Every structure is written in C-alpha cells, then in structure tokens.
Amino acid sequence: MQAAIIFGSKSDSPVMKKAAEVFKDFGVTYSSHILSAHRVPELLGETVKKLEAGGVKVIIAGAGLAAHLPGVIASRTLVPVIGVPINSGGLGGLDALLSVAQMPKPVPVAAVGVDNAANAAWLACEILALSDQSLKDKLIEFRKKMKADFAKENEGAEL
C-alpha cells in the first residue's frame, strides 16, 4: 500500500473520490477510510499505526469545518500528510482551509485548495515518485501530454 485516503464523514466521499481517481490513473495502490478525529479517535490512532506499519508513504486527509483530522493524523505519524479542506459549512471551506494551513509547528500538514482532492493526489504522486522511477516516468508523460493538450486547445486563439 503506497497511500491512504482518510476523511471524516461519508458526506465527504464525492470530494475525496477525486483523489482515488488520480491514484487509479497512475497505478498507485491505496486504501480509503472514513474516520473522525472527534468521534472515533482511538480507531483513528489504531488505523494510522497499522498504515504506518504496513509501509504507507503518504496520507491524504480530508475534513471540513474546524478540520482537525489532518493535524491529528500528522501528530501520530511521520508519514507526510496532505490536508484537503472541505467546504461543509457556511464559510465556503475557508474555515477548513485555515485550520489545515495554520498547523502549529513542528507538526506540519501540507494544504491544497478547498475541495481539491485531485491536487492532493497529484502531490502525493510526486512524493511517491521520489523513490519510484516508474511513477516518475508516468508523471513526466502526464505533464508532456498536459502541455501538448493545452497548446493544441489554445492554438490560434485571438481576441
């Protein structure tokens, strides 16, 4: 297992599914878990220990509102944690974004944009590619195709 996706509520599934889709596209093995930092803290701790013991190399954690989940996970492991702030309240996800981005030192959590689980997975792939040449090659080809597609779509565009 290379990666794990953890999120706090079943209602977060549509956002976090985007991370799973990126992992599938790149052949990254992953597990997914619905765990709450507040409702099942013991189970969360046990799961993080099992993931770490199983060799997971990066964790994506999605949470809304006060978004404690990424920080709690980071406090329990040295595995890099990428937080996905989820828009689940009246503040458009800004509350979750600030919670993830403002982690107190020295327990960092990387933060991506609100509801941007796909970016979290691409960042996770880049982290994994540091020790996986095959994945690095896939990312290089993906970037080449992205650039070529962009150039083709915007060829001859004038105002």
Secondary structure, 3 states (H helix, E strand, C coil): CCEEEEECCHHHHHHHHHHHHHHHHHCCCEEEEECCCCCCHHHHHHHHHHHHHCCCCEEEEEEECCCCHHHHHHHCCCCCEEEEEECCCCCCCHHHHHHHHCCCCCCCCEECCCCCHHHHHHHHHHHHHCCCHHHHHHHHHHHHHHHHHHHHHCCCCCC
